[in-house]
Amino acid sequence: MRCRTSAAESQAGLETGRSRVSRAVTGYAHTASKILPRGALHLLAQVGVWLGFYAAYQVARGAADRGVGEAFWNGTLVIEAQQNLGLLVEPALQRLVESSHLLVTATSYTYWLSQFAVVGLTLLWVYFRHHERFANYRNWLIGANLVGLVGYVALPTAPPRMFPEWGFTDTLADHAVVNHQSGLVTFASNQYAAMPSLHAMDALIVALVVASLCRSRLARGLWLAWPVWVSVAVMGTGNHFWLDCVVGFVIALVVGALLLRGRIAVTMRAAIRGPATTVRA
């Protein structure tokens, strides 16, 4: 009798344990579904996309690094073009920046953080808070950056800081703690990637997307000013010409327009065919 009772109690305890585990798993899944809009696998897939882009960047970097002579020639052409326009303004801007410790610090931090930290944080913010806009934002960034990488390979261009004979200086090397000769930076960066400016290009995309999601007029205004400030920072530190920034802006707008046109075409075809299942990326 005692054995039967003990067995029954053990079975009841086992069932209770299973029930608790099941509730815990269900609760965890419910919590995760609230935190992760499309689940953990979808988030990991997005991380994989960006790792793939980084691999493509390294391939483009290696190709551009082999054309050092061409990079300096192209950089000289950019300088001469701006000079012929009477708009070789970067040396004067650099002197202004280097006259103020505050400006040196602000432009240096902006240069190092704008492309990866700000882009990465805004991607996460859009992913978790405005997920319905994430795919469009991601596709715009990736599409524009892929065009930029093609530009690096086709047109390697030395940055202004490599032309001291024209009055340019390497602000980061002269005044900042981290510069292009720092170990990790030397490994990860492309030294001949002035044209186009991915910093300016990404800043414009970030600004247009995030500003469209902000409720505050002040926040929208600050974000819309972001690409202007980033352009000042990359020119003021001797890393880009203003023509690099302009080309970056043009790429961002053209790629954005093409993607928008594609979405409109898909929407129109869906409307003509009638109700259909929405495709999510």
Contacts in CASP RR format, 6 or more apart in sequence:
PFRMAT RR
TARGET T0000
AUTHOR 0000-0000-0000
METHOD contacts of the structure
MODEL  1
MRCRTSAAESQAGLETGRSRVSRAVTGYAHTASKILPRGALHLLAQVGVW
LGFYAAYQVARGAADRGVGEAFWNGTLVIEAQQNLGLLVEPALQRLVESS
HLLVTATSYTYWLSQFAVVGLTLLWVYFRHHERFANYRNWLIGANLVGLV
GYVALPTAPPRMFPEWGFTDTLADHAVVNHQSGLVTFASNQYAAMPSLHA
MDALIVALVVASLCRSRLARGLWLAWPVWVSVAVMGTGNHFWLDCVVGFV
IALVVGALLLRGRIAVTMRAAIRGPATTVRA
32 39 0 8 1.000
32 40 0 8 1.000
33 39 0 8 1.000
35 128 0 8 1.000
36 42 0 8 1.000
36 43 0 8 1.000
37 127 0 8 1.000
37 128 0 8 1.000
37 131 0 8 1.000
38 131 0 8 1.000
38 280 0 8 1.000
43 127 0 8 1.000
46 127 0 8 1.000
46 138 0 8 1.000
49 138 0 8 1.000
49 142 0 8 1.000
53 142 0 8 1.000
53 145 0 8 1.000
53 146 0 8 1.000
56 146 0 8 1.000
56 149 0 8 1.000
57 145 0 8 1.000
57 149 0 8 1.000
57 190 0 8 1.000
60 149 0 8 1.000
60 150 0 8 1.000
60 152 0 8 1.000
60 153 0 8 1.000
60 190 0 8 1.000
61 152 0 8 1.000
61 189 0 8 1.000
61 190 0 8 1.000
61 193 0 8 1.000
62 190 0 8 1.000
63 152 0 8 1.000
63 153 0 8 1.000
64 71 0 8 1.000
64 152 0 8 1.000
64 153 0 8 1.000
64 156 0 8 1.000
64 190 0 8 1.000
64 192 0 8 1.000
64 193 0 8 1.000
65 156 0 8 1.000
65 190 0 8 1.000
65 191 0 8 1.000
65 192 0 8 1.000
67 156 0 8 1.000
67 192 0 8 1.000
68 156 0 8 1.000
68 192 0 8 1.000
70 156 0 8 1.000
71 156 0 8 1.000
71 157 0 8 1.000
71 158 0 8 1.000
71 192 0 8 1.000
72 158 0 8 1.000
72 162 0 8 1.000
74 155 0 8 1.000
74 156 0 8 1.000
74 157 0 8 1.000
74 158 0 8 1.000
74 195 0 8 1.000
75 157 0 8 1.000
75 158 0 8 1.000
75 163 0 8 1.000
75 194 0 8 1.000
75 195 0 8 1.000
75 241 0 8 1.000
76 163 0 8 1.000
78 157 0 8 1.000
78 194 0 8 1.000
78 195 0 8 1.000
78 241 0 8 1.000
78 243 0 8 1.000
78 244 0 8 1.000
79 88 0 8 1.000
79 160 0 8 1.000
79 163 0 8 1.000
79 166 0 8 1.000
79 241 0 8 1.000
81 243 0 8 1.000
82 88 0 8 1.000
82 89 0 8 1.000
82 241 0 8 1.000
82 242 0 8 1.000
82 243 0 8 1.000
87 242 0 8 1.000
88 166 0 8 1.000
89 235 0 8 1.000
89 242 0 8 1.000
90 160 0 8 1.000
90 168 0 8 1.000
90 235 0 8 1.000
90 236 0 8 1.000
90 238 0 8 1.000
90 241 0 8 1.000
90 242 0 8 1.000
91 166 0 8 1.000
91 167 0 8 1.000
91 168 0 8 1.000
93 232 0 8 1.000
93 235 0 8 1.000
93 236 0 8 1.000
94 168 0 8 1.000
94 169 0 8 1.000
94 171 0 8 1.000
94 235 0 8 1.000
94 236 0 8 1.000
94 237 0 8 1.000
94 238 0 8 1.000
96 103 0 8 1.000
96 236 0 8 1.000
97 103 0 8 1.000
97 104 0 8 1.000
97 107 0 8 1.000
97 171 0 8 1.000
97 236 0 8 1.000
97 237 0 8 1.000
98 104 0 8 1.000
98 169 0 8 1.000
98 171 0 8 1.000
98 174 0 8 1.000
98 175 0 8 1.000
104 171 0 8 1.000
104 175 0 8 1.000
104 176 0 8 1.000
106 233 0 8 1.000
107 171 0 8 1.000
107 232 0 8 1.000
107 233 0 8 1.000
107 236 0 8 1.000
107 237 0 8 1.000
108 171 0 8 1.000
108 172 0 8 1.000
108 175 0 8 1.000
108 176 0 8 1.000
108 178 0 8 1.000
108 233 0 8 1.000
108 237 0 8 1.000
110 229 0 8 1.000
110 230 0 8 1.000
110 233 0 8 1.000
111 172 0 8 1.000
111 199 0 8 1.000
111 233 0 8 1.000
111 234 0 8 1.000
111 237 0 8 1.000
111 239 0 8 1.000
112 178 0 8 1.000
114 199 0 8 1.000
114 202 0 8 1.000
114 203 0 8 1.000
114 230 0 8 1.000
114 233 0 8 1.000
115 198 0 8 1.000
115 199 0 8 1.000
115 202 0 8 1.000
118 203 0 8 1.000
118 206 0 8 1.000
119 141 0 8 1.000
119 202 0 8 1.000
119 206 0 8 1.000
122 137 0 8 1.000
122 206 0 8 1.000
122 209 0 8 1.000
122 210 0 8 1.000
123 134 0 8 1.000
123 137 0 8 1.000
123 138 0 8 1.000
123 141 0 8 1.000
125 210 0 8 1.000
126 133 0 8 1.000
126 134 0 8 1.000
126 137 0 8 1.000
126 209 0 8 1.000
126 210 0 8 1.000
126 213 0 8 1.000
127 134 0 8 1.000
129 213 0 8 1.000
130 213 0 8 1.000
133 209 0 8 1.000
133 213 0 8 1.000
135 280 0 8 1.000
135 281 0 8 1.000
136 259 0 8 1.000
136 263 0 8 1.000
137 205 0 8 1.000
137 209 0 8 1.000
138 281 0 8 1.000
139 259 0 8 1.000
139 281 0 8 1.000
140 205 0 8 1.000
140 209 0 8 1.000
140 252 0 8 1.000
140 255 0 8 1.000
140 256 0 8 1.000
140 259 0 8 1.000
141 202 0 8 1.000
141 205 0 8 1.000
143 255 0 8 1.000
143 259 0 8 1.000
144 201 0 8 1.000
144 202 0 8 1.000
144 205 0 8 1.000
144 248 0 8 1.000
144 251 0 8 1.000
144 252 0 8 1.000
144 255 0 8 1.000
144 256 0 8 1.000
145 198 0 8 1.000
145 201 0 8 1.000
145 202 0 8 1.000
147 251 0 8 1.000
147 255 0 8 1.000
148 196 0 8 1.000
148 198 0 8 1.000
148 201 0 8 1.000
148 248 0 8 1.000
148 251 0 8 1.000
151 195 0 8 1.000
151 196 0 8 1.000
152 190 0 8 1.000
152 192 0 8 1.000
152 193 0 8 1.000
152 195 0 8 1.000
155 195 0 8 1.000
156 192 0 8 1.000
156 193 0 8 1.000
157 192 0 8 1.000
157 193 0 8 1.000
157 194 0 8 1.000
157 195 0 8 1.000
157 244 0 8 1.000
158 191 0 8 1.000
158 192 0 8 1.000
158 194 0 8 1.000
159 191 0 8 1.000
159 192 0 8 1.000
159 193 0 8 1.000
159 194 0 8 1.000
159 238 0 8 1.000
159 239 0 8 1.000
159 240 0 8 1.000
159 241 0 8 1.000
160 166 0 8 1.000
160 168 0 8 1.000
160 194 0 8 1.000
160 235 0 8 1.000
160 238 0 8 1.000
160 239 0 8 1.000
160 240 0 8 1.000
160 241 0 8 1.000
161 168 0 8 1.000
161 169 0 8 1.000
161 170 0 8 1.000
161 171 0 8 1.000
161 172 0 8 1.000
161 173 0 8 1.000
161 180 0 8 1.000
161 237 0 8 1.000
161 238 0 8 1.000
161 239 0 8 1.000
162 168 0 8 1.000
168 238 0 8 1.000
169 238 0 8 1.000
170 179 0 8 1.000
170 180 0 8 1.000
170 238 0 8 1.000
171 236 0 8 1.000
171 237 0 8 1.000
171 238 0 8 1.000
172 178 0 8 1.000
172 179 0 8 1.000
172 180 0 8 1.000
172 237 0 8 1.000
172 239 0 8 1.000
173 179 0 8 1.000
173 180 0 8 1.000
173 181 0 8 1.000
176 237 0 8 1.000
178 185 0 8 1.000
179 185 0 8 1.000
180 186 0 8 1.000
180 189 0 8 1.000
180 191 0 8 1.000
194 239 0 8 1.000
194 240 0 8 1.000
194 241 0 8 1.000
194 244 0 8 1.000
195 241 0 8 1.000
195 243 0 8 1.000
195 244 0 8 1.000
195 247 0 8 1.000
196 244 0 8 1.000
196 245 0 8 1.000
196 247 0 8 1.000
196 248 0 8 1.000
196 251 0 8 1.000
197 231 0 8 1.000
197 234 0 8 1.000
197 240 0 8 1.000
197 244 0 8 1.000
197 245 0 8 1.000
197 247 0 8 1.000
197 248 0 8 1.000
198 248 0 8 1.000
199 230 0 8 1.000
199 231 0 8 1.000
199 233 0 8 1.000
199 234 0 8 1.000
199 239 0 8 1.000
199 240 0 8 1.000
199 245 0 8 1.000
200 227 0 8 1.000
200 230 0 8 1.000
200 231 0 8 1.000
200 234 0 8 1.000
200 240 0 8 1.000
200 244 0 8 1.000
200 245 0 8 1.000
200 248 0 8 1.000
200 249 0 8 1.000
201 248 0 8 1.000
201 249 0 8 1.000
201 251 0 8 1.000
201 252 0 8 1.000
202 252 0 8 1.000
203 226 0 8 1.000
203 227 0 8 1.000
203 230 0 8 1.000
203 231 0 8 1.000
204 227 0 8 1.000
204 248 0 8 1.000
204 249 0 8 1.000
204 252 0 8 1.000
204 253 0 8 1.000
205 252 0 8 1.000
206 223 0 8 1.000
206 226 0 8 1.000
206 227 0 8 1.000
207 223 0 8 1.000
207 224 0 8 1.000
207 225 0 8 1.000
207 226 0 8 1.000
207 227 0 8 1.000
208 224 0 8 1.000
210 223 0 8 1.000
211 219 0 8 1.000
211 220 0 8 1.000
211 221 0 8 1.000
211 223 0 8 1.000
211 224 0 8 1.000
214 220 0 8 1.000
214 223 0 8 1.000
227 249 0 8 1.000
231 240 0 8 1.000
231 242 0 8 1.000
231 245 0 8 1.000
234 240 0 8 1.000
234 244 0 8 1.000
234 245 0 8 1.000
235 241 0 8 1.000
235 242 0 8 1.000
235 245 0 8 1.000
270 276 0 8 1.000
END
